[in-house]
């Protein structure tokens, strides 16, 4: 595995493809067809997706051959913006490793408390990292209702 690095604007199309592939490949185990389509469609708007990635310190993880395996972004206020693992790289501890790396990098910049809006899909990774449930909300994303969980460190 190559050392993680910060995302740049040049990385956005590849990260959008990873995001969409993850949504369409793994989403069916957690969401309806309409939810999977809505989730995956966000990556098609490259301007919005670029803002999503670049408005945080987003760390890219990749194989030695340069193939991206995932990304995780944390904003300066401790909000975890993203945590995505390439579909064929899941269930190997990579999500936990990426989250730990991004949180450690933010701590080195003085951030002490973290929070995130997570889905049923990512909630276990955050809980293993010490986040606790604060509240649950059902709200629209891309015009489709999703249940989301607010988690935070104590």
Residue pairs with C-beta under 8 A, 6 or more apart in sequence:
1 61
1 62
1 63
1 64
1 69
2 61
2 62
2 63
2 64
2 66
4 59
4 60
4 61
4 98
4 101
5 59
5 60
6 57
6 58
6 59
6 60
7 15
7 53
7 54
7 58
7 59
7 60
7 71
7 73
8 54
9 50
9 54
11 53
11 60
11 68
12 46
12 49
12 50
12 53
12 54
13 46
14 68
15 49
15 53
15 58
15 60
15 68
15 71
15 84
16 43
16 44
16 46
16 49
17 43
18 68
18 70
18 71
18 84
18 86
19 40
19 42
19 43
19 49
19 84
20 40
20 41
20 43
20 44
21 86
21 87
22 84
22 85
22 86
22 87
23 36
23 39
23 40
23 43
24 36
24 40
25 87
26 87
26 90
26 121
27 35
27 36
27 39
27 40
27 121
28 36
29 121
30 119
30 120
30 121
31 39
31 146
34 144
35 144
35 145
35 146
37 144
38 141
38 142
38 143
38 144
38 146
39 141
39 142
39 146
41 142
42 48
42 49
42 52
42 141
42 142
43 49
52 73
52 81
52 82
53 71
53 73
53 81
53 82
55 75
55 81
56 73
56 74
56 75
56 79
56 81
56 82
57 73
57 74
57 75
57 76
57 102
57 105
57 106
57 109
58 71
58 72
58 73
58 81
58 82
58 102
59 71
59 72
59 73
59 98
59 101
59 102
59 105
60 68
60 70
60 71
61 68
61 69
61 70
61 71
61 72
61 94
61 97
61 98
61 101
62 68
62 69
63 69
67 86
68 86
69 85
69 86
69 89
69 94
70 83
70 84
70 85
70 86
70 89
70 94
70 95
70 98
71 82
71 83
71 84
71 98
72 80
72 82
72 83
72 84
72 95
72 98
72 99
72 101
72 102
73 80
73 81
73 82
73 102
74 80
74 81
74 102
74 103
74 105
74 106
74 111
74 114
75 81
76 106
76 109
76 111
77 111
78 106
78 111
78 112
78 113
78 114
78 115
79 114
79 115
79 116
80 99
80 102
80 103
80 114
80 115
80 116
80 126
83 95
83 98
83 99
83 102
83 116
83 122
83 125
83 126
85 94
85 95
85 98
95 122
95 125
96 125
96 128
96 129
99 125
99 126
99 129
100 129
103 114
103 129
106 114
113 152
113 153
114 131
114 152
114 153
115 131
115 134
115 150
115 151
115 152
115 153
116 126
116 131
116 150
116 151
116 152
117 137
117 148
117 149
117 150
118 126
118 131
118 148
118 149
118 151
119 146
119 147
119 148
119 149
120 147
120 149
123 133
123 149
123 151
126 151
127 133
127 151
130 153
130 154
131 151
131 152
131 153
132 151
132 152
132 153
132 154
133 149
133 150
133 151
134 149
134 150
134 151
134 152
135 149
135 150
136 147
136 148
136 149
136 150
137 147
137 148
137 149
137 150
138 145
138 146
138 147
138 148
139 145
139 146
139 148
140 146
